[in-house]
Amino acid sequence: MNKETFTNPKEKTNLYDWHPCLKATIHIYRCFFILLSLSFLVSLQSQAQVLWSNNSSWASFGATKPIAGSAVTIPAGVHMIMDETPPNLANLTILGKLEFDNKNLNLTVGWIMVHGTLQVGTAAMPYTKKAIITLNASDMNESAMGMGTRGIMVMAGKLELHGVPPVPITKLNDHAAAGATSLSLKDPVSWTVDDEIIVAPSDFYGASSAAPWVTKITAVNSTTSLNIQDGLNAQRWGKLQYLTATGMSLTPGTLPANISPTTPTVLDERAEVANLTRNIVIQSPDDALWQNNGFGCHIMIMRMNGMVGEAHLNGIEIKRGGQAGKLGRYPFHWHMLSYEGSTTLPDVTGQYIRNSS
């Protein structure tokens, strides 16, 4: 038996007889707890937030603060807070986490690849400022990991975009003539000047006037009255119609005799009015590639090595989205993923895009 003496000035000196196997076991446990402690410290460190604006943030993982044209990578274990608008970037790969600070920000970049997390707001705490992500890659044949370009491409990562959508849709509350620049609305809204709206047609399908009209708000007279920049391209119906004993009327009247209790008595064909403006915007530039080739931005959610990408989007606006003639380059889609799942299509139940335009 080996003898080992442990001395501690605060305790009595003792002599222990330990079997070598017991000593080895205790040594292993000591190493285990040391490793556990180190793992805990590394975990704490990986959760630490660093600011995009600080040079020291980039130096902490051996990089330098991005300049115009940089290809940027946020490494795994790094939680970067974008607290300033950066210069235009070539591309951005996120292995860790990139979170937008709750301030007005613009990010212009060729494309974004997300293996970690890209977050603008959360479901519990939506983003309340204005965030604009412009995807401006110029090589139409470029393909990052087979997902193309000019995109937010989520390869087994997470995309969390949570804005504050306005009351998205209402209807007219009165007729509006062709050329009208004043609209009366059915519901109170909190829309603002410069919001982009769309007025649906109220004519029959295929009519020459049956084209939606996109314009901007120039004045808000009340919660139910606003002025628009461009006069309507055609008249819009804006009144309810009521069934009466003498036919349809614009005012309620006596109902026909012996009418069934389940018979509808009010016909609502009022034109719908929707607000297209959101405080989180994903867009391509209005450049020659868009104007001549229909080459816009796209958001694509994919799987990789058995891990499924995730997307939870609420209150976003996609402007100049989709890439004409390119399969799988839609404004937004889950690529070969399903809400029901199968042996070949993973399940994405619980993911969503809502209140968006």
C-alpha positions, 0 to 999 in steps of 0.5 A: 500500500502506498502512503500519501500525506495531505497537509492543510494549515487549517486542518490536522495533518492526516496519514491515509492508506489508499489503494492505487485503484482508489487513487486513480478513481479519485483522480479521474473524478477530479479531472471530471469536475475540472472539465465540467467547470471549464465546460460551464465557463465556456458555456457562459462565455459562449452566451456573452453578447458582443457589439458589432460597433466595437473593434474589440468584439471582432478581435475577441475571435481573431477577426477585424471589424468589417469594411465595405466589401467584406465577407463576414462570418459570425463564428459558432459560440458568438452572439453578435448584436448589430447596433449600427448600420454596417458598410455594404458587405459581400456576403454574411455567414452566421454560424453563431447568432446575429441579433439586431438591436432595437434601433433603425438599421440597414444591412446591405449584403450580397447574400446571407447564409444562416447555420446559426440564428438570425434574429430581429425581435422575438415573439415575446418582444417584437422589433419596433424600429425599422430594419431593412435588409437589402440583398444585392449580389450581382452574379445571377449564376452564383450559388451558395451551397446550391441555394443561389444568391440574393437570398437569406438562405437558412441551412439547418439554422434559425430565422426569427423575424418579428415585427409589429404589423399594422391592422393589415386589411379593411374595406371601403366604407363608401363608394370611390370613383375612378381618380378618387384620392380620398378613401373612407374605411370600414375599420379604424386603423393606425396607418401613417403617411407614406405607408404603401397600400393596395386597393382591390378591385370590386368589378367582376373577374376579367373586367378591364378595371379589375386590377389592384391599385398600389399607392401611398398614403399622403394624409391621414384625416382620421382613423377611418379616412385617408388621402392617397397619392395616385387617384384610383385606376377605376371606381370601387364599390364601397356600400353594403347591399341588403335583401328586401321584399322588393330586391337588393337595396342600399338600405335595410328594408322588409325581408321577403315573406317565408324567408329561411332563417339561414338565408343571408340577407346582407351582401358585402362586395366592398373593395378591400384595402390592405396595408403593405408596409411593415417595419422589417423589410427584406428586399432586392435593389430596384436595379437593372437585374430586377428591372430587366431580368426579374432577379430579386431576393428570396428566403429559403429554409432547408435541412442539412445532415438531418437537421431542419431549418426553422423560420418564424416570421411575423410582420415582414415585407418582401419587396422585389422578391423572387427570381424569374425563371429559376426553380426554387427561388420564390420570395419565400419557401420551405424547401422540401419540408412539410407540415405533416412530414414523411419519410422523405419530407421532415415536419415543420409544424409550428413554423410560420410566416404571417401578417406579412406582405 
